[in-house]
Amino acid sequence: MNLKAERGAATRERVLAIATRLFASQGYEGTSIEAVLQESGLSRGALYHHYAGKDALFEAVLEGVERQVGRRIMDAVSGLGDPVEALRVGALAWVRMTGDPVIRRIVLIDAPAVLGWERWRAMEERHAFGMLKAALKAVDAFPEEQVDIQAHILLAAINEIALLTARTGRTTEAEAAIEEFLNRLLGA
């Protein structure tokens, strides 16, 4: 990689780190481009060279957080041979991660509103939701034509429990509820 490309990559990483922290602590609406510019020391033109605007910056932040979530879920299920167990462990890992204010705010609260449901779901399809659908296919508990809708139902249930846990801190109860729900759903 040449020096110019390296500097550009370093600038993008620095801006993403700053924007991630600001979006997580102040939300999308509370974060201004001016705050990112001030903290990063970049000119408006330099920032817009990398990101077309606040929406594009948020989408890049969200993409990074989604990749991190996916890696953490994959690490949690690594080495598990039983698809039901992998689904259970992955769901529990997700619920635990939503205690992280960065994940909660950026992925669950702001992303659907900022991107709109369709763009948000398309991104989720490439990341956590796509992994959930693959896990349900591997479990082989539903007819092929029902996997997509069952994945939506499961994602809604898990996300609602995750939001409840994030708000109340009732992690132990939430984990037990997820385990019971999945046992009943999958007949395990």
N, C-alpha and C positions, 0 to 999 in steps of 0.2 A: 504494500500500500504506500502511496506517495505521501509526503509530508502534508500537503493540502487536504487530502482525504482523511488522514489521521486527525488533523486539527478539527475538521468538520465533524467527525465521529465523536471526538472528545467534547465538542461544543454541544452536540445533540444530547449526549449522555448527561452533561452538567445541567442543561435546560430541563431535561426530563426528570432528573432527581429533584430539582427545585420545584417544578410544576407538580410533581407527584405529592410532595409534602404540602404545598399550598392547596391543591385540590382536596386532599384528604382532611386538612385542618379547617379550611374555610368553605369548602364546597365549590362547585362549579360557579354558581352565581356570585359567591363572595370573593372569587379569585379574579384579579384583573391582569391583563397583559402588562400593565404598568408595574405591578408588583413583581412579575417574573423578570421584566427588563431591569428593574432596579436591583434585584438580588443577583441576577446573572451578570450584570454589567454590560450586556449586549445593547446594541442600538436596535431600534425597531426594524430597520432594514435587514440586519443580520438575523434577527429572530424569524422574520417573515421569509428569509431565504430558506430556512429549514422547515418552517411550519406556516401554512397559509393563513392561520388565524387561531383564535382561541379554541374553536371546535376541533381543528386539526391537531392542535397540541393536546387537547383532552383525549382525543382518539388514540394518539400515540402513547399517552400515559396509560390509558385503559388497556391497550394491546400489551404493554409491558407487564402490567399487573396480572392480566389474564395468563400470560406465559408463565409467570412466577407461580400462580395458583396451580396451573397444569403440572408444572415440575414437582411441586410439593405433593400433589395428589399421586402422581406417578411414583415418587419416592416412597409414599406411604404404602402403596399396593405392590411395590416391587417384590418379586419372589413369591407372591401368593398364587397358587395354582387353582384354587377354587374360585370360580367367577362370582358366586354369591358372597363369599367372604371378601373378595376384592371390592365388590359393590358396597358392602357394608363399611369396610375400612375407608374407602374413598369418600362415602357420604359423611362419615364421622370426621374425617380430616377436613372436609369442606366446612362443616359446622364449626369446628374449632378455629379455622382460619378467619371466620367472619367476626371473631372477637378482635381482630386486627382492624383498627380504625381506618387504615388505608384501604383495605379490601372492602370493608363494609360501605364506606362512603362512596368510593369510586365505582365499584362493580355493582353493588346492589341498589344504591340510592340514586346516584347521579347518572349513571350510564343509560338506563332506559329513557330518562327524561331528555338528556342531552342528544343522544344519537337517534332517538325514536325507537320504537319497539322492533321494527324490522331490521334496522342496521345493527342494533344491539344483539338481537337474536342471531343474526348472521355471524357476528363475531363470536358469540357464545358457541355457535355450531362448530367453529374451528377450534374451540378450546374445551372448557368444562362440559358444556352440554353435549358436544360431540363425544366426549369420553363417556358420559353417562349413557348415551344411546348405544355405544359400542358395548358397554358393560351389560346393558339389558339384552342385547342380541346374544352375547356370550352365555348369559344365564339361561336363555332359551325357555323362559317361563310364559311367553306370550306368542301368539301367532305373529308372523313377520309383519303383517299389515297393521298390527296394533302397537308395534314397538315405538314408533314415533309419538303417538298420543300418550302411551304409558310413560314415556320419558318426560313429556311435558307435565303430566300429573305428578310424577315423582319429583321433578325439579321444583315444581311449585310447592310441594309439601316440604321438601328439604330447605328451600330458601325461606319459607315462612318460619320454620323452626330456627333456622340460622338467624333471622332477624329478631325473633323473640329472645334467643340466647344473647345476641349482641346487646339488646336493650336491657335485659334483666339479669344477665350473668348466670342464668339457671342451666349451666352446662351439663351437669350430671343428669338432671331430669331430661334435658333435650337429647342427650346421647341415649339414654334408656328408651325414650319415646321413638327415636329413629330405629333403634335395634328392633323394638317390638313391631313397629310399622313394617319394616322390611321383612321380618320373619313372617308376618301375616300375609303380606303382599306376595312373597315368593314361596310361601309354603315351606320355609326352612325350619 
